[in-house]
Amino acid sequence: MAKRLVSRRNFLRNMSCAAVGTTTLMNTLTNLKFINSAAAVNGFTDYKAMVVLLMGGGNDAYNMLIPYDDASHAQYAVTRTNLALPKIDVDDATKNLRPLNYTTGGKEYAVHHAMPQVQSLFNNGNLSFVANVGTLIQPTTKAQVYDGSAQLPLGLYSHADQVMHWQTGIPQERVAQGWGGKIADMFHACNDNENISLNLSLSGSNVYQTGQSTVEFSLNTYGDYGNFGATELDGYTEPWEEPTANRNTIDSVIDQYYDDVFKKTYVDIMKVGKDGAQEYNEALNAQTLSTQFSSNRLSNQFRLIANTIAARDTLGMKRQIFFIDYGGFDMHDEVIDTHEGLLSEIDTALGEFNAAMTELQMQDSVTTFCLSEFARTLTSNGQGSDHAWGSNAFIMGGAVNGGQIFGTYPDLDLDNNLELGGGVMLPTIATDQYFGDIASWFGVENSELLTLFPNIDNFDSIYNGNPLGLLI
């Protein structure tokens, strides 16, 4: 019997799907790759940041990016019924759809009326969309879904599973490490600062930034005492009644030497956290931006990110990843008004953040992009929509190949070759393709993309990096 040659890519992918020992094996392979990462050894001479916005709950993405030419919009209106947004609102012109300077195959597109900043960013070449993107293990057809021959993502319509898969890039498994965390494991030595993680979270612990050896650095813009910056140890700073006494007590505990390895590890973590928070907050307080941000929570979070980027040199940073979990998109009811409010807040924050990056002359060095576990059904359940699959996402920044809609925006008539029933769209772009472009731009070598995304070479020539051409 002839011996079948197995490529390294297929070996890794097949082993990642094994039922026994998957996490241990893949973690070991990942760590070996990271140890040998040329980027980790050689470092970077430039600065780059990723800003990740998780639209938690499942964004109704076909009311964010909408068909605009007469024929396509008419079909959209028939399918979406009471959830459809009119091209022209005869009662309120501010609720007219906002057309994009983009036409393909005679089809035109617009964004939600609550997104004037996104419209402007797109038309000025600073933002693009990825159409009908979702979790996929392999290219899949409607017939394969129906006859059961395709391997589908685990827990396909489950919030918990799908939001995990978008963050891990491994939709066939439930794993605890995210692809942002893996990148931090790979690049953590590239930054000069050992007290502050490459990963900075404005939403606490999250799967996306969880790595094997790195943890996120927690930031906040709210709290009982109006905190703005790094989270410090309770009782160590104002406005406690006896801050000096509290500091002295905490310092006496963490400055001691402990023989017990568990005590020593705990105290070392406390010390790094304390020192890192103080260093970060001092650097942050020295920054001033003329760009004005709104007072809502999301704009405040983007303001904090902007000020952190302004402090990059002081903090010794070459690579940073920021994460925001902005929830509220699980709208089974009252979708029209609720969605408008959420998109309006996102639109405002994106416009302000883009202005801040322009002020800092860092627009080309910062890429902002969104995640959401799935889109909503095209069909209405009465006053809302339900869990679906293929979605639309945006990506913003000076390095983005802007003013484009990547992939193929699907026809929205029911029973077409991508509609699986109930208004659920089968994705035609894999999250691997979307994420692979971003990771490549961030500095991940082509040879390491498979380590981050075990399924990535199932999709055309993606393994070679920048498969969609999202970033220049």
N, C-alpha and C positions, 0 to 999 in steps of 0.2 A: 504493500500500500504506500503510495507516495506521501511524503511528509509535507504537510501544509505549513508554509511560512507564516508566522504571526508578526505583524508589525508592532513596534513599541506602543504606538497610539492605541491600536486595537487591544493589546494586552492590558494596558492601563484601564481602558474603558471597560473591558469585560470584567476585570478584577473589581472595579468599582461597583459593579452590579451584583457581585456575589452576595449570597445570603448570609455567609458566615464571615466574621472578622473584617467586614468592610471598613468600618471607621478606623480601626487600628492600622490596617494596611495602608489606606489612603493617607492617613495622617503621617505615617512613617515616610511614605514616598514624597509627600508634600514637603516635609521638613528637610529631607535630603536635597530636594530641588532648591529649596530656599537657601540652604547652606552654600550651595554652589552658584547662587544667583550672581551674575556679573554686576548687576546694579548694586546689590548689597555689599559687594567687595569694593567696587570702584566709587560708589557714591554718585551724587548728581551735582552739577554746577548750576542748574537752574532751579526755579521754584514752580511747583504745580500743586493745585488743590482740586479735589472733587467735593462737590456739595450735593448730598443725596437728600431728596425730598420724598418721603414715603407718604403717599396719599392713602392713608389707611382706611380700609372698609370696602374698597372696590369702586374706583372712579367710574362714573357714567360717561365713558370716554367718547361715545358717539354723540353726546351733547356738548363736548368740549371742542372737537374737531368735526365739522359738519359739512356735508355736500351742499354746494351753493348754486351750481348751474340749475336751470329751471327743471330739467328732466330728473336729475339726481335728487334734488331737494323734494320734488313731488313724490318720488318713491320713498324717500326717507319719511315724509309726512304720513304716507299711507301705513308704513310699517310701525312707526312710533306712536301713531294716533295721538292721544292726549298728552304725550310727553314731547312731541315735536315742537321745536322752536320756529316761529315764522321768520322768513327772510326779512320782511318788513312788518313792523308792528304799527298798525294804523293809529293806535291810541297813544303810543309812547315811542318816539324816535330813538331814545337812548337804548331801547331793547331790540333795535335792528341788529341782525347778525353782522359781524365784522369781517368783510371779505379779505382774503389773502392774495398777494400778487403771485399767484402760482396756478398754472393750468397744465394739465397733462391729459392727452387723449380727448380733448374737448371738455374735460371735467374741471370744475372750479370748486374751491373750498373756502370755508370761513371758520372763525372761532366764535365761541359764545359771546353774547353781547357784553358780558361782565369782564371781558379780557381785552381792553384797548391797548394795554401795555404789551401784551403778548402779540397782538396784531402788529404793533409798531416794531417790536423786536424782530419778528419774522420778516416783515417787509424790508427792514434795514439790514438783513443778513446776519443777525445775532442769535437766531433761534430757529430750530427745525423740529419736525415731528417724525416719529417712527410709527408707521401705520400697521394696525392689526398684528401687534407683537404679543407674545405670550409664552408660557412655559411649554417646551417641547423636548422630548428625548430624541426624536428622529423626525425627519420630514413625514408628514401624516396627511392622508386624504380623508375625505368624508366617508368613502366606501370602507376604508380600513377601520375607521372608528365604528362604523355600523357592524362590520363583520368580526370585530374583535381581534384583528390581526396586528394592530399597532400597539406598541407599548406606550401607555398614556401616563401623564404625571400622577403621582400618588395623591389621593384626596383632591381630585380635580376641582371640585366646586366648594371646597372647605376653606374658610378664611384662614384657619390656623396653618393648614398645609401650604396653601398657595402663597401666603405672605412670607412663609419660611423659604419656599423654593425661589422666589424672586431675590431673596437675600443671600441664599447659599449657592445658587446656580446648579443645584443637583436635584432636579424634580422627581427622580425616581426613589429618593430616600428622605428620611427625616434625620437630618444631621444638625449639630449644634454650632458649627463654625460657618461664618459668612465669608463671602469673597472679599469684602473689605477688610475683614480680620486677617485673612490669609495674605493679602497684600501688605498689611501692616507687619506681619511676621517677616515678610520678605524684605521690606524696606526700612525697618525700624532703626537700623544702624546708620542709615543715610542722614538722619538728623543729628545735630550736635548735642541736643538736649536729652538727657537721660531721665529727667524727672517728669516730662510731659509727653504723653503718647502721641504718635502720629495720628491716631484716631481720636476725634473729639466729638462727643455726643451732646446734643441739646435736648435729648429725650431719654436719658438714663441708659440702662443696659439694653442692648438690642442684639439680635442674631447677626445682622449685617457686619458689625464691627467686632464680633467675637472671633478671636484667633486661638492658636495653640499656645502662644507664649506672650501675647500682648492683650491688654484690656483697654477699653475706652477711657478717655479723660473726660470727666463730667463737667459740663457747663450749664448754666441756667440764667434765665432772664426774669425770674419771678421768685416767690417764696414769702415766708412770713415777714421777712425784713427787707423785701425789695432787692434781693441779691441780683447782681449783674456781673457775671464772670464765672470763675472756677468755684466749685463747691468746696468749702473749707471744712475742717473738722469742727463738729459741734462744740461750742463753748470756747473755741480758741480765739475768736475775734469778737468785736462788738456785734450786737448791742447787749451782750450778757452783763449782768450786774457787776461781776468781779472779773473782768477779762484778764487782768494781769495775773491774778491768782490762778485762774484756770489755765492760762498759758504755761505758767511755771510748773503746775502739776503735770500737764500733758508732756512738757519737755522732759521732766524728770523721769517719766515712764519710758519714753521712746529713746532717750539718750543712754539708757543702761545697756549693758551687754547681757545677753541671755544665752545660756548653754543649750536650753531646750530648742530644738530646731523649729518646732511649730510656733513657739513664742517669738523666736527671732524673726521668722518669716512674717508673722503678723505685724510686729513692730516695724520691720523694714518697709512694709507696704504703707503703714501709717506715716512713716517719716517721708517717704517719697511723695505721698499724697499731700502732706503738709507743705513740704518744700516746693513742690510743683505748683500748688495752688497759690502760694505767696508770690512765687516768681511770675507766674502767669498774670495774676491780678495787678502786680506792679507794672508789668509791660503794657497791659491793657489800659490802665489808667493814664498812661503817658500818650495815648493816641487821641488824635482829634480828626474828625472828618467833617467836611462842610455839607456833605450829602445829608438831606433830612429824611428820616424814616418815620413812618406812621406809628401810632402808639399801640396798635394791636399786637397780640403776642407773636404772630408769625413774623411781622416786620421787625420786631425787637430781636427775634432770633437771628434773622439775617443781618441785622445791625451788629450783633455780637460777632458773627462770623466775619463781617467786613473789618471790624476793629482788630480781630485776631489776625487776619491776613496782613493788616497794616503793621502788626507787631512781629511779623515773621522773622525778620533779621535779628531783632533783639532776642527772640526766643530760640534762634538757631535752627530754623525749620527750612527744609528743602521740599518736603512732601507732607501734605495734610489731607485728611479725609474728614468731612463734617457730615453729621447725620441729624435729620429732623424727622420726627414722626408726627405728621399732621393728620389727625383722624377725623371721623365724622362722615365718611363717604358710604357707609352701609345704609343706603336710603331705600328701604322697601316701601316707604310712604313719603308723601310731601317732597318729592324729589326736585320739583321745579324751583321753588323758593330756596330750599336748603342748599342745593347745588350752586345756585347763583351766588349766595353769600360766601361759600367756600372758595369758589373760583375767583371771586372779586378780591378776596384777601390774598390769594396766591398771586394774582395778577399784579396787585399793588406792590407786594414784597419783591417780586422778580424785577419790576421796573426800577425800584429803589436800589436793589442790590446791583443791578447792571450799572446804574449811575455811579455807585460807590466804587465798583471795580474800574470804571473809566477814570474816575478821579485819582485812584491809586496807580493808574497805568498798569493794571494787572488783569485786564479783561482777557488777554490771550492766554493767561496762565491759570485761569479758573474755569472749570466746567461744571455747570449745574444741571442735574437731570432728575427725572421723577421715576418712582416705582409705584405700582399699585397691584394688589394681588390678582385682580381680574377686572374686566369691564362689567357692565350690567347688561341684562338682556335688552335687546332692541324692543321687544314687546312690553307693553304695560301690564302691571298686575292690578291696576286700578288707579293708584296715585303714585306709584313708584316703580322700581325695577328690581330684578332679582339677580342672583349670582350667574355670571357667564364665563367667558374665557378670553378670546382675543381682544386686545385693547389698543389704545393710542397713547403714546408717551411723547413728552417734549424734552429737548436738550438745548441748553443755552450757554453761550460763551463766545469769546472772540476766536477761539480755535475751531468752533463748530462750522461745518460747511452749511452756512445758514440759508434760510429762505427756501428750504426743500422739504418735501414729504418723502421719506425713505420707505421702501417697500411699496406694496400695492394696497391702496385704500379699497376695501371690498364693496361690491354692490350690496345695497341694504334691503333688497327684496327678499322675502321669505322663500325658503325652499331652493335657494341658489346652491352652487357647489361647495360653499363654505358654511352655510347656515345649517346647524345641527338639530334644530327644533327649538321652539320657544324663543327664537331670537338670539341664540348663542352662536357666536362666530368662531370658527376654527382658525387659529393663528396661522399666518404664513411667514412670519419672521419670528425666530426663536430669541428668547432672552439672551442666549449665549452670543448671538450675533451683535445685539445691542450692547451687551456688557463687554464683549471682546474688543470692540472699537475703543471703548472708554479706557479699558485696562491697558491697551496698547499705547494709547496717547499718554497715559499716566507714567509709562516707563516699563511696564511688564514686557519682558522679551517674548518674542513669538514662540520660542521653544517652551515657555512656561505657561502659555495660555491653557493648555490641556490640563495642567495641574490645578488651575483654578476652576475650569469648566470641563469636566470629563466627557461631555457629549459634544464638544464644540466642533470636532472634525466630522461629525455626521452631516454638517450643513455646508455643502459646496467646499470652497477653499478657505474656510474661516480660520483654520489653524495657522495660516500664514499672516494673520494680523490685519486689523482695519478692514474687515470684510465688507461692511456696508459703505465705507467712506464717509462716516459721520463727521470725522474730525480731520482737519488739514494737517 
